[in-house]
Amino acid sequence: MARPSLPELRSLPLARGRTLRLGRPLVMGILNVTPDSFSDGGRLPAPDGPAFVAVVHRMLDDGADILDIGGESTRPGHAAVPVAEELRRVLPVVEAIRRAAPAAILSIDTRKAEVARAALAAGADFVNDVSGLGDPAMAAVVREAGCAIVLMRDQPCRGDVVAAAASQFAGLVAKARTAGISDAQLVLDPGLGFGDPPGGDPVANMALLEGVPAYSHGFPVLVGASRKRFIGTLTGEADPARRVAGSVAAARRAVECGAAIVRVHDVRETVAALRVA
């Protein structure tokens, strides 16, 4: 597979003509608008009040480069969310953040093209798609917006997980190119924890975390290890909220191995660790 032109990948295109520079590792803060997410479900204040605005400003002040807004949990055993319900959850949040912090960079974490289109129209800047273009209409939404898209590999890896991820990503990139999405729009996500056995597979997940150069194909890579089961397995912490230290260590290691973006719950701690590193 031909590698992308590196100068094109020094920044990511955003909706409405803005760009996001990739000159240093970026921290993506998680804003889950869900009742059932594995770590923070139901804890975000309502978007029509000052408590929500305070949360947003705190994340930005703590150093979040991107706020990732999701209205459907992807934890093991999650229930599918209808389009109407996902829109009801995420659109007020996008609109409230855009009012409170006009310059903030917002990604919409969704597998549904209809949700992505509406969120981009409401003020989101790019798409974080854990299904890897699983919705046939998603490519057109991204192509028309001219924005970046994060493509997560959507198949479990077994055996040589890094080689399997490299093969899967080659297929995803080819699929995106065929659909008219440019290389400059693509970010790859190895999907740590997706398809894991109960308790998480620390060996496979650490291999994926450390294998960025082998499967990136020259594209920027987003790693989301924050509070996941394999962190709990490695640290002995059953409670996701107590996995902060392990999550920060994983984010730092991901950056050391070449990740361009780390997706985290604990923004302040991660930013501090990366600054020291």
C-alpha positions in Angstrom: 0.0 0.0 0.0 1.4 3.4 -0.9 2.2 5.6 2.1 0.5 8.9 2.5 2.5 12.1 1.8 4.0 13.1 5.2 3.7 16.9 4.7 -0.1 16.4 4.3 -0.3 14.7 7.7 1.2 17.5 9.8 -2.3 18.7 10.3 -5.8 17.3 10.1 -8.6 19.0 8.1 -11.7 20.0 10.2 -15.2 21.0 9.1 -15.7 24.6 8.1 -12.1 25.0 6.9 -10.2 24.8 10.2 -7.2 22.5 10.7 -5.7 20.8 13.7 -1.9 20.7 13.9 -0.1 17.4 14.7 3.2 18.9 15.8 3.1 17.3 19.2 1.1 14.5 20.9 -2.5 15.6 21.3 -4.8 14.7 24.2 -8.5 13.9 23.4 -10.8 14.2 26.4 -13.7 11.9 26.7 -17.2 13.3 27.1 -19.7 10.4 27.2 -23.3 11.4 27.1 -24.4 7.9 28.0 -26.1 6.2 30.9 -24.1 2.9 30.5 -20.5 3.7 29.6 -18.1 1.4 31.5 -16.4 4.1 33.5 -18.3 7.4 33.5 -21.9 6.5 32.3 -24.5 9.0 33.5 -22.1 11.3 35.3 -22.0 14.2 32.8 -24.2 17.2 33.9 -27.1 18.3 31.7 -25.8 20.5 28.9 -28.3 23.3 29.6 -26.7 24.2 33.0 -23.6 25.9 34.4 -22.3 22.6 35.8 -21.8 21.3 32.3 -20.1 24.5 31.1 -17.8 24.1 34.1 -16.8 20.6 33.2 -16.0 21.7 29.6 -13.9 24.6 30.7 -12.1 22.4 33.2 -11.2 19.9 30.6 -9.9 22.6 28.2 -8.0 24.4 31.0 -6.5 21.0 32.0 -5.0 20.8 28.5 -7.5 18.8 26.3 -6.8 19.5 22.7 -9.9 17.7 21.5 -13.3 16.9 23.2 -14.7 13.6 22.0 -18.5 13.5 22.4 -20.2 10.1 22.3 -23.9 9.1 22.7 -23.6 5.4 22.5 -21.6 3.1 24.7 -19.3 0.6 23.0 -18.5 -1.3 26.2 -18.8 -5.2 26.1 -22.5 -6.1 26.1 -23.7 -2.6 25.3 -27.2 -2.1 23.9 -27.6 -0.5 20.5 -29.0 3.1 20.6 -31.5 4.2 18.0 -30.5 7.2 15.8 -33.2 9.5 17.3 -32.0 8.8 20.9 -28.3 9.3 20.0 -29.2 12.6 18.3 -31.1 13.6 21.4 -28.1 12.9 23.6 -25.3 14.5 21.5 -26.7 17.5 19.6 -27.4 19.6 22.7 -23.9 18.8 24.0 -22.3 19.9 20.7 -24.3 23.0 20.6 -23.7 23.9 24.2 -19.9 23.5 23.9 -19.8 25.5 20.7 -21.6 28.3 22.6 -19.4 28.1 25.7 -16.1 27.5 23.9 -16.2 28.5 20.3 -12.6 27.6 19.5 -12.7 24.1 21.0 -12.0 21.2 18.7 -14.9 18.7 18.9 -15.1 15.1 17.6 -18.3 13.1 17.3 -17.9 9.5 18.4 -20.5 7.7 16.4 -20.9 4.7 14.0 -24.0 6.3 12.3 -23.7 8.6 9.3 -27.0 10.4 10.2 -25.6 11.3 13.6 -22.3 12.3 12.2 -23.9 14.6 9.6 -26.2 16.3 12.2 -23.3 16.7 14.7 -21.0 18.2 12.1 -23.8 20.7 11.1 -24.3 21.6 14.8 -20.6 22.4 15.2 -18.5 19.2 15.5 -15.2 19.3 13.7 -14.5 15.7 12.7 -15.7 12.1 13.1 -14.5 9.3 15.4 -15.9 6.1 13.9 -15.3 2.9 15.9 -16.9 0.8 13.1 -14.4 1.7 10.5 -16.9 3.0 7.8 -19.4 0.3 8.8 -22.2 2.6 7.8 -22.1 2.7 4.0 -23.2 6.4 4.1 -20.4 7.6 6.4 -17.8 8.1 3.7 -20.1 10.5 1.9 -20.7 12.5 5.1 -16.9 12.9 5.7 -16.1 13.5 2.1 -18.7 16.3 1.9 -17.6 17.9 5.2 -13.9 17.7 4.1 -13.0 16.7 7.7 -10.8 14.1 9.3 -12.2 10.7 10.3 -10.7 8.2 12.9 -11.1 4.7 11.6 -11.0 1.9 14.2 -10.2 -1.6 13.0 -13.4 -3.5 13.6 -12.2 -7.1 13.9 -10.6 -8.8 16.9 -6.9 -9.6 16.5 -5.5 -13.0 17.6 -2.1 -14.5 17.2 0.3 -11.9 15.8 -1.9 -9.0 16.7 0.3 -6.3 15.2 0.5 -8.1 11.8 -3.3 -8.6 11.9 -3.8 -4.9 12.7 -1.5 -3.9 9.8 -3.5 -6.0 7.4 -6.9 -4.8 8.6 -5.7 -1.1 8.4 -4.5 -1.7 4.8 -8.0 -2.8 4.0 -9.6 0.1 5.8 -7.4 2.7 4.0 -8.1 1.1 0.6 -11.8 1.3 1.4 -11.6 5.0 2.4 -9.6 5.8 -0.7 -12.1 4.1 -2.9 -14.9 6.1 -1.3 -13.1 9.3 -2.1 -11.6 10.1 1.3 -8.1 11.5 1.0 -5.1 10.3 3.0 -4.9 13.6 4.7 -8.3 13.0 6.3 -7.4 9.6 7.9 -6.4 8.7 11.5 -6.1 5.1 12.5 -7.2 3.5 15.9 -6.1 0.0 16.8 -9.2 -0.4 19.0 -7.5 -1.5 22.3 -9.9 -3.7 24.3 -12.3 -4.4 21.4 -12.9 -8.1 21.0 -11.0 -8.9 24.2 -11.9 -12.0 26.3 -13.4 -11.3 29.8 -10.8 -9.5 31.9 -8.9 -8.0 29.0 -5.9 -9.4 27.2 -2.9 -7.4 28.5 -0.4 -9.1 26.2 -2.3 -8.4 23.0 -3.3 -4.9 24.0 0.3 -3.9 25.0 1.5 -5.3 21.7 -1.0 -3.1 19.9 -0.1 -0.1 22.0 3.6 -0.6 21.3 3.2 -1.6 17.7 2.2 1.7 16.3 5.1 2.0 13.8 4.4 -1.4 12.4 0.7 -0.9 11.5 0.4 2.8 11.0 1.3 2.8 7.3 2.5 6.4 7.9 -0.8 7.7 9.1 -1.4 9.3 12.5 -2.6 6.9 15.1 -5.0 7.5 18.0 -4.7 5.2 21.0 -7.5 4.8 23.5 -6.3 2.8 26.5 -7.9 4.8 29.3 -9.3 2.8 32.2 -9.9 -0.3 30.0 -10.1 -3.8 31.3 -6.5 -4.7 30.4 -5.3 -1.8 32.6 -7.3 -3.3 35.4 -5.8 -6.7 34.8 -2.3 -5.3 34.8 -2.8 -3.2 38.0 -5.3 -5.4 39.9 -7.9 -2.6 39.9 -11.4 -3.8 39.3 -12.9 -0.3 39.6 -12.3 1.7 36.3 -12.2 4.9 38.2 -9.1 3.6 40.1 -7.2 2.9 37.0 -5.9 6.5 36.5 -2.2 5.8 37.2 -2.2 2.8 34.9 -4.0 4.7 32.2 -1.6 7.6 32.4 1.3 5.2 32.1 -0.3 3.6 29.0 -0.9 7.0 27.4 2.8 7.9 27.9 3.9 4.6 26.5 1.7 5.0 23.5 3.2 8.4 22.7 6.7 7.1 23.1 5.8 4.4 20.5 4.5 7.0 18.0 0.8 7.7 18.8 -0.3 11.1 17.6 -3.4 11.3 19.8 -4.3 9.7 23.1 -8.0 9.4 24.1 -8.3 9.7 27.9 -10.7 10.2 30.8 -8.1 11.9 33.0 -7.0 14.9 31.0 -5.0 16.8 33.7 -3.0 13.8 34.8 -2.2 12.8 31.3 -1.2 16.2 30.1 1.1 16.6 33.1 2.8 13.2 32.5 3.3 14.0 28.8 4.8 17.4 29.6 7.3 15.8 32.0 8.1 13.0 29.5 
